[in-house]
Amino acid sequence: MILKLTLDSTAANVISAWEDGTVRVGDTWYSGHLILTPETIIKNWQVTRPENLQLSHLEPVIGLDPEVIIVGTGLQLIFPNTSLTELLAKRKIGLEIMGTPAACRTYNVLVHEGRRVAAALFNK
């Protein structure tokens, strides 16, 4: 099943579709875990599973200076280490955890609002 998210003409990186295991940003499909901001795409994010997510895994995202990080945990909502929220709050970064399809939709909304958002997406 392909979930088409948006038809968009913005220059920012927005997610135009999602399919289990892949995300389409603009006209390009990306498989594997992915970090995305309106300006940056980091392919092949080196993480294993959402429940094993540590602050060190988010350093590539933190370095992009987001005000909020959305973590998409795949088809199922899986909560990672609960201390992540507190550790990121100390850096004045919000953290939202949701399934990847919802994370893609939320990311696009925040991009269109002009927010400094980053999505860290598990794609399997």
N, C-alpha and C positions, 0 to 999 in steps of 0.2 A: 504494500500500500504506500502510495506517495501522498504526502500532505503538502499541498501547494499553499504557501503562506502569503505571498505578496507579488504584485507586479509593480515594480518601483523604478523610478528614474533618478534617484538620488546617487550621488557619487560615493556615499559611504558604503561600507560593507554591510549589506543586509542579507538576510537569509531568505531566499526565494522558494525553497522547497526542502523538505526533510523526508528521508526514507530510512528505515531501520538500517543502520550501519553507514549512512552517508548524509551529508548536508550539502545543499547547493547554495553557494554564495554568488550572486549574479548569475552568470552562465556556466560556472565551473562547479563540478561535483567534487567533494572532498570525503574520502573515507578515513577511518581511524579517528582517534581522539583529536580535538581541535580547540584552539584558543582563538577567539575572534573579538576584535574591537571595530569601531567604525573605520579605523585607519589601518589596522594590522590583522594579518592572518598568520598564525603559527600552526603549521601542519605537524602531524605525528607527535602530539603532546605525549610525553613519556610518563604515563601513569598506568596503573594496573586496573584497579577496581574502585568504584566510588567509596565503598566502606573503608578502603585503605588510604583515602586522601589525607595528606598532611600539608602543613603550611609550606614546606619546601617544594611540594608539587605546584603550588600556586605562585611561586616566585616569578616565573615568566609573566604571569598576569599582573601581579602587583607592580612589577617594573613598568607597566604601561599606564600607571597612575589612574586607575578607575575609581569612581566614587561608589560603585556597586559591582560585585561579581556575581553572575548567575551561573550556578553549576547545574548542568543538565546531566542526570544520572542514568540515562538510557530510557528504555521503555517503562521501567518501574522506578518509583520514587525510593531512593535509598539514602538514608541520612549518614553522612560521614562523621568523623570525629567531632563531637559537640564543642570541643574547645576552639575549633576554627572560627566560629562566630565571634567569640571574645577576643581572640588573637588579632583578627582583622579589624574589629571595632577599635582596638588600641591604635591602629594605623588610620583610623577614620575611613574605613572601607566597609560598606555593607555587604552581606552575604545572603543570597537567596538560593535555596535548594529546591529543585523540581525535576520532573521527568524531562527528557530532552525535547519532545515536541512542545511542551509548555514553555521551556526555557527559550526555544527559538522564537516563539511568538512574543514573549515578554521582552526579549532582547530587541526585536524589531520596534516594538512600541517605544522603548526607552531611547533607541537611536533616533527615531522620529521626533522625540521630545527634546533632542539635543543633549541628552545626559551623557556623562562619561561612564559608559557601561562596558563591561567585558563579559563574554560568555566563555565558559570552560565546559566543553561538551564531550560527554562520553557517548560514543557511537557504536555500541555493542556491549 
